[in-house]
Amino acid sequence: YADEVRFLRAAEAAAARGGGPEEIMAALDAEGCQSLSGFRESVCGTLGPPGHVNVLDELVAQQRPGIILELGTRIGYSALRVALRCRAWGVNCRVVTVEEDPLRAAIAQSIIELSGMAGSGAPLVG
């Protein structure tokens, strides 16, 4: 769980500096760039396959969903990103994210709470 804890520490540091959800997202992106320096050209700024955040952003913009179900939370990056995009576009959306690993779910919950976005969704263990 070293990677997950590293992302949690980055989120905690951003929150300690008074950062809100956007700053915490930026801290997660920056940590991803540091962690993946050998792949910087293709994935820097995203925590997943290249282009996945663009797909998420486009889907939220087009569909304006009221609820989103995500399977596999890991650190809560996608759930947090989607919740932020919904808020930015004035969409009242709830993100339900399911993680089978209780420790990963707890780390994601902490990151989401640090961001102040807990009202937009929370990881479920299952």
DRENDRENSE-691845 format. One record per atom (N, C-alpha, C): residue number from 0; residue in three letters; atom name; z, y, x. Coordinates in nm, 3 decimals. Each point is the difference from the previous one (the first is absolute). Example, Ala and Ser with C-alpha at 12.3 -4.5 7.8 and 13.67 -1.06 7.14 Angstrom:
<rs>
<n 0 | res ALA | atom N | z 0.780 | y -0.569 | x 1.319>
<n 0 | res ALA | atom CA | z 0.000 | y 0.119 | x -0.089>
<n 0 | res ALA | atom C | z 0.000 | y 0.120 | x 0.090>
<n 1 | res SER | atom N | z -0.072 | y 0.105 | x -0.035>
<n 1 | res SER | atom CA | z 0.006 | y 0.119 | x 0.082>
<n 1 | res SER | atom C | z 0.073 | y 0.109 | x -0.077>
</rs>
This chain:
<rs>
<n 0 | res TYR | atom N | z 0.000 | y -0.120 | x 0.081>
<n 0 | res TYR | atom CA | z 0.000 | y 0.120 | x -0.081>
<n 0 | res TYR | atom C | z 0.000 | y 0.127 | x 0.085>
<n 1 | res ALA | atom N | z -0.033 | y -0.015 | x 0.128>
<n 1 | res ALA | atom CA | z 0.003 | y 0.115 | x 0.091>
<n 1 | res ALA | atom C | z -0.095 | y 0.110 | x -0.047>
<n 2 | res ASP | atom N | z -0.120 | y -0.035 | x -0.046>
<n 2 | res ASP | atom CA | z -0.094 | y 0.102 | x -0.047>
<n 2 | res ASP | atom C | z 0.054 | y 0.075 | x -0.121>
<n 3 | res GLU | atom N | z 0.053 | y -0.075 | x -0.096>
<n 3 | res GLU | atom CA | z 0.052 | y 0.064 | x -0.121>
<n 3 | res GLU | atom C | z 0.115 | y 0.095 | x 0.032>
<n 4 | res VAL | atom N | z 0.089 | y -0.042 | x 0.090>
<n 4 | res VAL | atom CA | z 0.114 | y 0.083 | x 0.038>
<n 4 | res VAL | atom C | z -0.048 | y 0.126 | x 0.073>
<n 5 | res ARG | atom N | z -0.102 | y -0.015 | x 0.082>
<n 5 | res ARG | atom CA | z -0.055 | y 0.117 | x 0.070>
<n 5 | res ARG | atom C | z -0.052 | y 0.103 | x -0.100>
<n 6 | res PHE | atom N | z -0.068 | y -0.045 | x -0.104>
<n 6 | res PHE | atom CA | z -0.049 | y 0.092 | x -0.103>
<n 6 | res PHE | atom C | z 0.116 | y 0.062 | x -0.077>
<n 7 | res LEU | atom N | z 0.103 | y -0.078 | x -0.029>
<n 7 | res LEU | atom CA | z 0.117 | y 0.054 | x -0.068>
<n 7 | res LEU | atom C | z 0.064 | y 0.110 | x 0.085>
<n 8 | res ARG | atom N | z 0.014 | y -0.023 | x 0.130>
<n 8 | res ARG | atom CA | z 0.059 | y 0.102 | x 0.089>
<n 8 | res ARG | atom C | z -0.085 | y 0.127 | x 0.002>
<n 9 | res ALA | atom N | z -0.131 | y -0.014 | x -0.002>
<n 9 | res ALA | atom CA | z -0.087 | y 0.117 | x -0.005>
<n 9 | res ALA | atom C | z 0.021 | y 0.078 | x -0.130>
<n 10 | res ALA | atom N | z 0.014 | y -0.071 | x -0.110>
<n 10 | res ALA | atom CA | z 0.025 | y 0.066 | x -0.129>
<n 10 | res ALA | atom C | z 0.136 | y 0.068 | x -0.001>
<n 11 | res GLU | atom N | z 0.101 | y -0.067 | x 0.057>
<n 11 | res GLU | atom CA | z 0.134 | y 0.059 | x 0.007>
<n 11 | res GLU | atom C | z -0.001 | y 0.129 | x 0.083>
<n 12 | res ALA | atom N | z -0.072 | y -0.003 | x 0.112>
<n 12 | res ALA | atom CA | z -0.008 | y 0.119 | x 0.085>
<n 12 | res ALA | atom C | z -0.067 | y 0.116 | x -0.073>
<n 13 | res ALA | atom N | z -0.107 | y -0.029 | x -0.074>
<n 13 | res ALA | atom CA | z -0.069 | y 0.105 | x -0.076>
<n 13 | res ALA | atom C | z 0.091 | y 0.056 | x -0.109>
<n 14 | res ALA | atom N | z 0.073 | y -0.088 | x -0.068>
<n 14 | res ALA | atom CA | z 0.093 | y 0.045 | x -0.104>
<n 14 | res ALA | atom C | z 0.113 | y 0.084 | x 0.060>
<n 15 | res ALA | atom N | z 0.049 | y -0.039 | x 0.117>
<n 15 | res ALA | atom CA | z 0.108 | y 0.074 | x 0.066>
<n 15 | res ALA | atom C | z -0.045 | y 0.141 | x 0.039>
<n 16 | res ARG | atom N | z -0.129 | y 0.017 | x 0.024>
<n 16 | res ARG | atom CA | z -0.055 | y 0.133 | x 0.031>
<n 16 | res ARG | atom C | z -0.024 | y 0.081 | x -0.127>
<n 17 | res GLY | atom N | z 0.036 | y -0.057 | x -0.115>
<n 17 | res GLY | atom CA | z -0.020 | y 0.069 | x -0.126>
<n 17 | res GLY | atom C | z -0.135 | y -0.026 | x -0.063>
<n 18 | res GLY | atom N | z -0.071 | y -0.099 | x 0.050>
<n 18 | res GLY | atom CA | z -0.133 | y -0.030 | x -0.052>
<n 18 | res GLY | atom C | z 0.004 | y -0.064 | x -0.136>
<n 19 | res GLY | atom N | z -0.098 | y 0.034 | x -0.080>
<n 19 | res GLY | atom CA | z -0.017 | y -0.058 | x -0.132>
<n 19 | res GLY | atom C | z -0.098 | y -0.117 | x 0.007>
<n 20 | res PRO | atom N | z -0.053 | y -0.041 | x -0.113>
<n 20 | res PRO | atom CA | z -0.086 | y -0.117 | x -0.003>
<n 20 | res PRO | atom C | z -0.126 | y 0.013 | x 0.087>
<n 21 | res GLU | atom N | z -0.060 | y 0.118 | x 0.003>
<n 21 | res GLU | atom CA | z -0.121 | y 0.016 | x 0.081>
<n 21 | res GLU | atom C | z 0.032 | y -0.013 | x 0.149>
<n 22 | res GLU | atom N | z 0.114 | y 0.056 | x 0.041>
<n 22 | res GLU | atom CA | z 0.040 | y -0.009 | x 0.141>
<n 22 | res GLU | atom C | z 0.037 | y -0.143 | x 0.038>
<n 23 | res ILE | atom N | z 0.061 | y -0.071 | x -0.092>
<n 23 | res ILE | atom CA | z 0.033 | y -0.140 | x 0.027>
<n 23 | res ILE | atom C | z -0.128 | y -0.083 | x 0.009>
<n 24 | res MET | atom N | z -0.096 | y 0.027 | x -0.087>
<n 24 | res MET | atom CA | z -0.129 | y -0.069 | x 0.009>
<n 24 | res MET | atom C | z -0.067 | y 0.031 | x 0.134>
<n 25 | res ALA | atom N | z 0.005 | y 0.125 | x 0.043>
<n 25 | res ALA | atom CA | z -0.058 | y 0.037 | x 0.130>
<n 25 | res ALA | atom C | z 0.071 | y -0.072 | x 0.114>
<n 26 | res ALA | atom N | z 0.133 | y -0.015 | x -0.010>
<n 26 | res ALA | atom CA | z 0.076 | y -0.070 | x 0.104>
<n 26 | res ALA | atom C | z -0.040 | y -0.148 | x 0.004>
<n 27 | res LEU | atom N | z -0.023 | y -0.061 | x -0.116>
<n 27 | res LEU | atom CA | z -0.044 | y -0.139 | x -0.004>
<n 27 | res LEU | atom C | z -0.140 | y -0.014 | x 0.061>
<n 28 | res ASP | atom N | z -0.087 | y 0.096 | x -0.033>
<n 28 | res ASP | atom CA | z -0.134 | y -0.002 | x 0.059>
<n 28 | res ASP | atom C | z 0.007 | y 0.015 | x 0.152>
<n 29 | res ALA | atom N | z 0.084 | y 0.093 | x 0.047>
<n 29 | res ALA | atom CA | z 0.013 | y 0.022 | x 0.145>
<n 29 | res ALA | atom C | z 0.056 | y -0.125 | x 0.069>
<n 30 | res GLU | atom N | z 0.098 | y -0.064 | x -0.062>
<n 30 | res GLU | atom CA | z 0.055 | y -0.122 | x 0.057>
<n 30 | res GLU | atom C | z -0.106 | y -0.109 | x 0.004>
<n 31 | res GLY | atom N | z -0.082 | y -0.007 | x -0.103>
<n 31 | res GLY | atom CA | z -0.109 | y -0.097 | x -0.001>
<n 31 | res GLY | atom C | z -0.098 | y 0.025 | x 0.113>
<n 32 | res CYS | atom N | z -0.028 | y 0.125 | x 0.029>
<n 32 | res CYS | atom CA | z -0.091 | y 0.034 | x 0.110>
<n 32 | res CYS | atom C | z 0.060 | y -0.043 | x 0.133>
<n 33 | res GLN | atom N | z 0.129 | y 0.023 | x 0.020>
<n 33 | res GLN | atom CA | z 0.066 | y -0.040 | x 0.125>
<n 33 | res GLN | atom C | z 0.003 | y -0.151 | x 0.013>
<n 34 | res SER | atom N | z 0.029 | y -0.068 | x -0.110>
<n 34 | res SER | atom CA | z 0.012 | y -0.145 | x 0.003>
<n 34 | res SER | atom C | z -0.134 | y -0.068 | x 0.024>
<n 35 | res LEU | atom N | z -0.106 | y 0.064 | x -0.045>
<n 35 | res LEU | atom CA | z -0.132 | y -0.061 | x 0.005>
<n 35 | res LEU | atom C | z -0.092 | y 0.072 | x 0.097>
<n 36 | res SER | atom N | z 0.056 | y 0.052 | x 0.110>
<n 36 | res SER | atom CA | z -0.078 | y 0.085 | x 0.090>
<n 36 | res SER | atom C | z -0.126 | y -0.067 | x 0.052>
<n 37 | res GLY | atom N | z 0.000 | y -0.130 | x 0.015>
<n 37 | res GLY | atom CA | z -0.120 | y -0.069 | x 0.045>
<n 37 | res GLY | atom C | z -0.112 | y 0.001 | x -0.102>
<n 38 | res PHE | atom N | z 0.033 | y 0.028 | x -0.125>
<n 38 | res PHE | atom CA | z -0.099 | y 0.002 | x -0.108>
<n 38 | res PHE | atom C | z -0.012 | y 0.139 | x -0.062>
<n 39 | res ARG | atom N | z 0.042 | y 0.102 | x 0.074>
<n 39 | res ARG | atom CA | z 0.011 | y 0.136 | x -0.051>
<n 39 | res ARG | atom C | z -0.128 | y 0.047 | x -0.071>
<n 40 | res GLU | atom N | z -0.116 | y -0.030 | x 0.054>
<n 40 | res GLU | atom CA | z -0.124 | y 0.051 | x -0.059>
<n 40 | res GLU | atom C | z -0.022 | y -0.052 | x -0.142>
<n 41 | res SER | atom N | z 0.039 | y -0.125 | x -0.025>
<n 41 | res SER | atom CA | z -0.033 | y -0.058 | x -0.129>
<n 41 | res SER | atom C | z 0.111 | y 0.007 | x -0.103>
<n 42 | res VAL | atom N | z 0.125 | y 0.009 | x 0.043>
<n 42 | res VAL | atom CA | z 0.107 | y -0.005 | x -0.100>
<n 42 | res VAL | atom C | z 0.103 | y 0.112 | x 0.010>
<n 43 | res CYS | atom N | z -0.011 | y 0.089 | x 0.095>
<n 43 | res CYS | atom CA | z 0.101 | y 0.105 | x 0.013>
<n 43 | res CYS | atom C | z 0.010 | y 0.081 | x -0.129>
<n 44 | res GLY | atom N | z 0.123 | y 0.016 | x -0.048>
<n 44 | res GLY | atom CA | z 0.022 | y 0.073 | x -0.123>
<n 44 | res GLY | atom C | z 0.003 | y -0.087 | x -0.124>
<n 45 | res THR | atom N | z -0.017 | y -0.130 | x 0.017>
<n 45 | res THR | atom CA | z 0.009 | y -0.089 | x -0.115>
<n 45 | res THR | atom C | z 0.085 | y -0.121 | x 0.037>
<n 46 | res LEU | atom N | z 0.068 | y -0.053 | x -0.095>
<n 46 | res LEU | atom CA | z 0.078 | y -0.121 | x 0.022>
<n 46 | res LEU | atom C | z -0.061 | y -0.112 | x -0.082>
<n 47 | res GLY | atom N | z -0.111 | y -0.045 | x 0.042>
<n 47 | res GLY | atom CA | z -0.070 | y -0.107 | x -0.069>
<n 47 | res GLY | atom C | z -0.140 | y -0.007 | x 0.052>
<n 48 | res PRO | atom N | z -0.085 | y -0.077 | x -0.066>
<n 48 | res PRO | atom CA | z -0.138 | y -0.012 | x 0.046>
<n 48 | res PRO | atom C | z -0.069 | y 0.137 | x -0.002>
<n 49 | res PRO | atom N | z -0.089 | y 0.025 | x 0.094>
<n 49 | res PRO | atom CA | z -0.072 | y 0.129 | x -0.001>
<n 49 | res PRO | atom C | z -0.063 | y 0.026 | x -0.135>
<n 50 | res GLY | atom N | z 0.020 | y 0.120 | x -0.051>
<n 50 | res GLY | atom CA | z -0.060 | y 0.041 | x -0.127>
<n 50 | res GLY | atom C | z 0.082 | y -0.033 | x -0.123>
<n 51 | res HIS | atom N | z 0.108 | y -0.078 | x 0.013>
<n 51 | res HIS | atom CA | z 0.073 | y -0.040 | x -0.121>
<n 51 | res HIS | atom C | z 0.062 | y 0.118 | x -0.070>
<n 52 | res VAL | atom N | z 0.048 | y 0.101 | x 0.074>
<n 52 | res VAL | atom CA | z 0.062 | y 0.114 | x -0.068>
<n 52 | res VAL | atom C | z -0.104 | y 0.083 | x -0.073>
<n 53 | res ASN | atom N | z -0.123 | y 0.004 | x 0.052>
<n 53 | res ASN | atom CA | z -0.105 | y 0.072 | x -0.071>
<n 53 | res ASN | atom C | z -0.029 | y -0.067 | x -0.134>
<n 54 | res VAL | atom N | z -0.001 | y -0.132 | x -0.001>
<n 54 | res VAL | atom CA | z -0.023 | y -0.074 | x -0.124>
<n 54 | res VAL | atom C | z 0.114 | y 0.028 | x -0.099>
<n 55 | res LEU | atom N | z 0.125 | y -0.004 | x 0.049>
<n 55 | res LEU | atom CA | z 0.114 | y 0.029 | x -0.087>
<n 55 | res LEU | atom C | z -0.010 | y 0.141 | x -0.058>
<n 56 | res ASP | atom N | z -0.028 | y 0.097 | x 0.085>
<n 56 | res ASP | atom CA | z -0.012 | y 0.139 | x -0.045>
<n 56 | res ASP | atom C | z -0.109 | y 0.015 | x -0.106>
<n 57 | res GLU | atom N | z -0.115 | y -0.062 | x 0.024>
<n 57 | res GLU | atom CA | z -0.110 | y 0.009 | x -0.094>
<n 57 | res GLU | atom C | z 0.034 | y -0.065 | x -0.134>
<n 58 | res LEU | atom N | z 0.065 | y -0.116 | x 0.005>
<n 58 | res LEU | atom CA | z 0.038 | y -0.067 | x -0.125>
<n 58 | res LEU | atom C | z 0.098 | y 0.084 | x -0.082>
<n 59 | res VAL | atom N | z 0.099 | y 0.057 | x 0.066>
<n 59 | res VAL | atom CA | z 0.097 | y 0.083 | x -0.071>
<n 59 | res VAL | atom C | z -0.069 | y 0.122 | x -0.059>
<n 60 | res ALA | atom N | z -0.088 | y 0.063 | x 0.077>
<n 60 | res ALA | atom CA | z -0.071 | y 0.120 | x -0.048>
<n 60 | res ALA | atom C | z -0.088 | y -0.032 | x -0.120>
<n 61 | res GLN | atom N | z -0.068 | y -0.114 | x 0.005>
<n 61 | res GLN | atom CA | z -0.091 | y -0.037 | x -0.109>
<n 61 | res GLN | atom C | z 0.072 | y -0.051 | x -0.123>
<n 62 | res GLN | atom N | z 0.098 | y -0.086 | x 0.019>
<n 62 | res GLN | atom CA | z 0.063 | y -0.068 | x -0.112>
<n 62 | res GLN | atom C | z 0.119 | y 0.075 | x -0.060>
<n 63 | res ARG | atom N | z 0.069 | y 0.080 | x 0.081>
<n 63 | res ARG | atom CA | z 0.120 | y 0.072 | x -0.046>
<n 63 | res ARG | atom C | z 0.095 | y -0.093 | x -0.075>
<n 64 | res PRO | atom N | z 0.045 | y -0.107 | x 0.068>
<n 64 | res PRO | atom CA | z 0.080 | y -0.103 | x -0.068>
<n 64 | res PRO | atom C | z 0.140 | y 0.047 | x -0.037>
<n 65 | res GLY | atom N | z 0.055 | y -0.060 | x -0.103>
<n 65 | res GLY | atom CA | z 0.138 | y 0.026 | x -0.039>
<n 65 | res GLY | atom C | z 0.097 | y -0.095 | x 0.069>
<n 66 | res ILE | atom N | z -0.052 | y -0.116 | x 0.039>
<n 66 | res ILE | atom CA | z 0.082 | y -0.098 | x 0.072>
<n 66 | res ILE | atom C | z -0.091 | y -0.075 | x 0.098>
<n 67 | res ILE | atom N | z 0.057 | y -0.031 | x 0.116>
<n 67 | res ILE | atom CA | z -0.073 | y -0.073 | x 0.103>
<n 67 | res ILE | atom C | z 0.087 | y -0.117 | x 0.043>
<n 68 | res LEU | atom N | z -0.060 | y -0.118 | x 0.012>
<n 68 | res LEU | atom CA | z 0.070 | y -0.118 | x 0.050>
<n 68 | res LEU | atom C | z -0.056 | y -0.032 | x 0.137>
<n 69 | res GLU | atom N | z 0.089 | y -0.007 | x 0.097>
<n 69 | res GLU | atom CA | z -0.038 | y -0.035 | x 0.137>
<n 69 | res GLU | atom C | z 0.071 | y -0.129 | x 0.037>
<n 70 | res LEU | atom N | z -0.073 | y -0.093 | x 0.057>
<n 70 | res LEU | atom CA | z 0.058 | y -0.126 | x 0.046>
<n 70 | res LEU | atom C | z 0.003 | y 0.003 | x 0.152>
<n 71 | res GLY | atom N | z 0.119 | y -0.003 | x 0.057>
<n 71 | res GLY | atom CA | z 0.018 | y 0.009 | x 0.144>
<n 71 | res GLY | atom C | z 0.033 | y 0.142 | x 0.042>
<n 72 | res THR | atom N | z 0.127 | y 0.029 | x 0.013>
<n 72 | res THR | atom CA | z 0.047 | y 0.136 | x 0.026>
<n 72 | res THR | atom C | z 0.000 | y 0.036 | x 0.147>
<n 73 | res ARG | atom N | z 0.041 | y -0.090 | x 0.082>
<n 73 | res ARG | atom CA | z 0.029 | y 0.017 | x 0.143>
<n 73 | res ARG | atom C | z 0.094 | y 0.117 | x 0.021>
<n 74 | res ILE | atom N | z -0.047 | y 0.119 | x 0.039>
<n 74 | res ILE | atom CA | z 0.091 | y 0.114 | x 0.021>
<n 74 | res ILE | atom C | z -0.010 | y 0.103 | x -0.113>
<n 75 | res GLY | atom N | z -0.082 | y -0.027 | x -0.100>
<n 75 | res GLY | atom CA | z -0.014 | y 0.093 | x -0.111>
<n 75 | res GLY | atom C | z -0.103 | y 0.109 | x 0.022>
<n 76 | res TYR | atom N | z -0.080 | y -0.011 | x 0.106>
<n 76 | res TYR | atom CA | z -0.096 | y 0.104 | x 0.034>
<n 76 | res TYR | atom C | z -0.100 | y 0.026 | x -0.114>
<n 77 | res SER | atom N | z -0.067 | y -0.104 | x -0.046>
<n 77 | res SER | atom CA | z -0.101 | y 0.019 | x -0.105>
<n 77 | res SER | atom C | z 0.063 | y 0.049 | x -0.129>
<n 78 | res ALA | atom N | z 0.116 | y -0.054 | x -0.035>
<n 78 | res ALA | atom CA | z 0.068 | y 0.044 | x -0.122>
<n 78 | res ALA | atom C | z 0.036 | y 0.148 | x 0.009>
<n 79 | res LEU | atom N | z 0.052 | y 0.040 | x 0.114>
<n 79 | res LEU | atom CA | z 0.036 | y 0.141 | x 0.020>
<n 79 | res LEU | atom C | z -0.125 | y 0.088 | x -0.002>
<n 80 | res ARG | atom N | z -0.104 | y -0.044 | x 0.067>
<n 80 | res ARG | atom CA | z -0.124 | y 0.079 | x 0.004>
<n 80 | res ARG | atom C | z -0.058 | y 0.018 | x -0.141>
<n 81 | res VAL | atom N | z -0.006 | y -0.108 | x -0.076>
<n 81 | res VAL | atom CA | z -0.056 | y 0.008 | x -0.135>
<n 81 | res VAL | atom C | z 0.087 | y 0.090 | x -0.088>
<n 82 | res ALA | atom N | z 0.132 | y -0.013 | x 0.010>
<n 82 | res ALA | atom CA | z 0.090 | y 0.085 | x -0.079>
<n 82 | res ALA | atom C | z -0.020 | y 0.148 | x 0.035>
<n 83 | res LEU | atom N | z -0.017 | y 0.029 | x 0.129>
<n 83 | res LEU | atom CA | z -0.025 | y 0.139 | x 0.041>
<n 83 | res LEU | atom C | z -0.133 | y 0.052 | x -0.053>
<n 84 | res ARG | atom N | z -0.103 | y -0.084 | x 0.004>
<n 84 | res ARG | atom CA | z -0.130 | y 0.042 | x -0.051>
<n 84 | res ARG | atom C | z 0.007 | y 0.025 | x -0.150>
<n 85 | res CYS | atom N | z 0.067 | y -0.088 | x -0.072>
<n 85 | res CYS | atom CA | z 0.015 | y 0.020 | x -0.145>
<n 85 | res CYS | atom C | z 0.069 | y 0.134 | x -0.027>
<n 86 | res ARG | atom N | z 0.108 | y 0.025 | x 0.072>
<n 86 | res ARG | atom CA | z 0.073 | y 0.126 | x -0.020>
<n 86 | res ARG | atom C | z -0.088 | y 0.120 | x 0.032>
<n 87 | res ALA | atom N | z -0.076 | y -0.007 | x 0.108>
<n 87 | res ALA | atom CA | z -0.086 | y 0.111 | x 0.040>
<n 87 | res ALA | atom C | z -0.107 | y 0.030 | x -0.105>
<n 88 | res TRP | atom N | z -0.046 | y -0.104 | x -0.069>
<n 88 | res TRP | atom CA | z -0.103 | y 0.019 | x -0.103>
<n 88 | res TRP | atom C | z 0.059 | y 0.016 | x -0.139>
<n 89 | res GLY | atom N | z 0.132 | y 0.014 | x -0.008>
<n 89 | res GLY | atom CA | z 0.063 | y 0.021 | x -0.130>
<n 89 | res GLY | atom C | z 0.001 | y -0.121 | x -0.090>
<n 90 | res VAL | atom N | z -0.007 | y -0.118 | x 0.059>
<n 90 | res VAL | atom CA | z 0.000 | y -0.125 | x -0.077>
<n 90 | res VAL | atom C | z 0.141 | y -0.056 | x -0.002>
<n 91 | res ASN | atom N | z 0.054 | y -0.025 | x -0.118>
<n 91 | res ASN | atom CA | z 0.132 | y -0.061 | x -0.013>
<n 91 | res ASN | atom C | z -0.017 | y -0.151 | x 0.014>
<n 92 | res CYS | atom N | z 0.030 | y -0.050 | x 0.118>
<n 92 | res CYS | atom CA | z -0.028 | y -0.139 | x 0.032>
<n 92 | res CYS | atom C | z 0.123 | y -0.068 | x 0.057>
<n 93 | res ARG | atom N | z 0.019 | y -0.124 | x -0.036>
<n 93 | res ARG | atom CA | z 0.108 | y -0.083 | x 0.054>
<n 93 | res ARG | atom C | z -0.063 | y -0.112 | x 0.083>
<n 94 | res VAL | atom N | z 0.053 | y -0.020 | x 0.120>
<n 94 | res VAL | atom CA | z -0.051 | y -0.104 | x 0.089>
<n 94 | res VAL | atom C | z 0.102 | y -0.114 | x 0.003>
<n 95 | res VAL | atom N | z -0.043 | y -0.117 | x -0.041>
<n 95 | res VAL | atom CA | z 0.083 | y -0.120 | x 0.008>
<n 95 | res VAL | atom C | z -0.057 | y -0.083 | x 0.113>
<n 96 | res THR | atom N | z 0.083 | y -0.026 | x 0.100>
<n 96 | res THR | atom CA | z -0.046 | y -0.073 | x 0.116>
<n 96 | res THR | atom C | z 0.092 | y -0.121 | x 0.022>
<n 97 | res VAL | atom N | z -0.060 | y -0.114 | x 0.026>
<n 97 | res VAL | atom CA | z 0.074 | y -0.125 | x 0.011>
<n 97 | res VAL | atom C | z -0.011 | y -0.052 | x 0.144>
<n 98 | res GLU | atom N | z 0.114 | y -0.032 | x 0.059>
<n 98 | res GLU | atom CA | z 0.006 | y -0.053 | x 0.136>
<n 98 | res GLU | atom C | z 0.084 | y -0.127 | x -0.001>
<n 99 | res GLU | atom N | z -0.053 | y -0.108 | x 0.058>
<n 99 | res GLU | atom CA | z 0.074 | y -0.126 | x 0.001>
<n 99 | res GLU | atom C | z 0.113 | y 0.000 | x 0.101>
<n 100 | res ASP | atom N | z -0.007 | y 0.082 | x 0.104>
<n 100 | res ASP | atom CA | z 0.100 | y 0.002 | x 0.106>
<n 100 | res ASP | atom C | z 0.108 | y 0.104 | x -0.032>
<n 101 | res PRO | atom N | z 0.123 | y -0.041 | x -0.023>
<n 101 | res PRO | atom CA | z 0.105 | y 0.095 | x -0.038>
<n 101 | res PRO | atom C | z 0.027 | y 0.109 | x 0.104>
<n 102 | res LEU | atom N | z -0.011 | y -0.032 | x 0.128>
<n 102 | res LEU | atom CA | z 0.023 | y 0.101 | x 0.103>
<n 102 | res LEU | atom C | z -0.110 | y 0.105 | x 0.000>
<n 103 | res ARG | atom N | z -0.123 | y -0.043 | x -0.011>
<n 103 | res ARG | atom CA | z -0.110 | y 0.097 | x -0.009>
<n 103 | res ARG | atom C | z 0.014 | y 0.086 | x -0.125>
<n 104 | res ALA | atom N | z 0.040 | y -0.060 | x -0.111>
<n 104 | res ALA | atom CA | z 0.019 | y 0.077 | x -0.123>
<n 104 | res ALA | atom C | z 0.110 | y 0.104 | x 0.018>
<n 105 | res ALA | atom N | z 0.107 | y -0.036 | x 0.070>
<n 105 | res ALA | atom CA | z 0.110 | y 0.094 | x 0.024>
<n 105 | res ALA | atom C | z -0.045 | y 0.115 | x 0.090>
<n 106 | res ILE | atom N | z -0.080 | y -0.031 | x 0.102>
<n 106 | res ILE | atom CA | z -0.051 | y 0.105 | x 0.089>
<n 106 | res ILE | atom C | z -0.092 | y 0.093 | x -0.078>
<n 107 | res ALA | atom N | z -0.089 | y -0.057 | x -0.081>
<n 107 | res ALA | atom CA | z -0.090 | y 0.082 | x -0.082>
<n 107 | res ALA | atom C | z 0.079 | y 0.087 | x -0.096>
<n 108 | res GLN | atom N | z 0.102 | y -0.056 | x -0.062>
<n 108 | res GLN | atom CA | z 0.084 | y 0.076 | x -0.092>
<n 108 | res GLN | atom C | z 0.064 | y 0.118 | x 0.073>
<n 109 | res SER | atom N | z 0.048 | y -0.023 | x 0.121>
<n 109 | res SER | atom CA | z 0.060 | y 0.108 | x 0.078>
<n 109 | res SER | atom C | z -0.100 | y 0.110 | x 0.031>
<n 110 | res ILE | atom N | z -0.120 | y -0.038 | x 0.039>
<n 110 | res ILE | atom CA | z -0.103 | y 0.099 | x 0.031>
<n 110 | res ILE | atom C | z -0.038 | y 0.080 | x -0.125>
<n 111 | res ILE | atom N | z -0.014 | y -0.068 | x -0.111>
<n 111 | res ILE | atom CA | z -0.034 | y 0.068 | x -0.125>
<n 111 | res ILE | atom C | z 0.112 | y 0.094 | x -0.042>
<n 112 | res GLU | atom N | z 0.125 | y -0.044 | x 0.014>
<n 112 | res GLU | atom CA | z 0.113 | y 0.088 | x -0.033>
<n 112 | res GLU | atom C | z 0.007 | y 0.120 | x 0.093>
<n 113 | res LEU | atom N | z -0.021 | y -0.022 | x 0.130>
<n 113 | res LEU | atom CA | z 0.000 | y 0.111 | x 0.095>
<n 113 | res LEU | atom C | z -0.104 | y 0.105 | x -0.036>
<n 114 | res SER | atom N | z -0.111 | y -0.045 | x -0.055>
<n 114 | res SER | atom CA | z -0.108 | y 0.091 | x -0.035>
<n 114 | res SER | atom C | z 0.028 | y 0.079 | x -0.127>
<n 115 | res GLY | atom N | z 0.102 | y -0.041 | x -0.074>
<n 115 | res GLY | atom CA | z 0.029 | y 0.067 | x -0.127>
<n 115 | res GLY | atom C | z -0.090 | y -0.046 | x -0.113>
<n 116 | res MET | atom N | z -0.073 | y -0.108 | x 0.020>
<n 116 | res MET | atom CA | z -0.095 | y -0.048 | x -0.100>
<n 116 | res MET | atom C | z 0.050 | y -0.124 | x -0.074>
<n 117 | res ALA | atom N | z 0.129 | y -0.028 | x 0.005>
<n 117 | res ALA | atom CA | z 0.053 | y -0.121 | x -0.064>
<n 117 | res ALA | atom C | z -0.026 | y -0.001 | x -0.150>
<n 118 | res GLY | atom N | z -0.011 | y 0.114 | x -0.060>
<n 118 | res GLY | atom CA | z -0.027 | y 0.007 | x -0.143>
<n 118 | res GLY | atom C | z -0.141 | y -0.045 | x -0.036>
<n 119 | res SER | atom N | z -0.087 | y -0.007 | x 0.098>
<n 119 | res SER | atom CA | z -0.139 | y -0.039 | x -0.024>
<n 119 | res SER | atom C | z -0.022 | y -0.151 | x 0.013>
<n 120 | res GLY | atom N | z 0.098 | y -0.068 | x 0.054>
<n 120 | res GLY | atom CA | z -0.016 | y -0.144 | x 0.015>
<n 120 | res GLY | atom C | z 0.102 | y -0.058 | x 0.095>
<n 121 | res ALA | atom N | z 0.013 | y -0.130 | x -0.004>
<n 121 | res ALA | atom CA | z 0.093 | y -0.069 | x 0.087>
<n 121 | res ALA | atom C | z -0.049 | y -0.142 | x 0.020>
<n 122 | res PRO | atom N | z 0.024 | y -0.055 | x 0.119>
<n 122 | res PRO | atom CA | z -0.040 | y -0.138 | x 0.026>
<n 122 | res PRO | atom C | z 0.088 | y -0.100 | x -0.075>
<n 123 | res LEU | atom N | z -0.063 | y -0.104 | x -0.049>
<n 123 | res LEU | atom CA | z 0.070 | y -0.112 | x -0.061>
<n 123 | res LEU | atom C | z -0.014 | y -0.119 | x 0.092>
<n 124 | res VAL | atom N | z 0.102 | y -0.081 | x 0.008>
<n 124 | res VAL | atom CA | z -0.005 | y -0.121 | x 0.082>
<n 124 | res VAL | atom C | z -0.044 | y -0.115 | x -0.089>
<n 125 | res GLY | atom N | z -0.101 | y -0.072 | x 0.045>
<n 125 | res GLY | atom CA | z -0.045 | y -0.113 | x -0.079>
<n 125 | res GLY | atom C | z -0.118 | y -0.069 | x 0.057>
</rs>
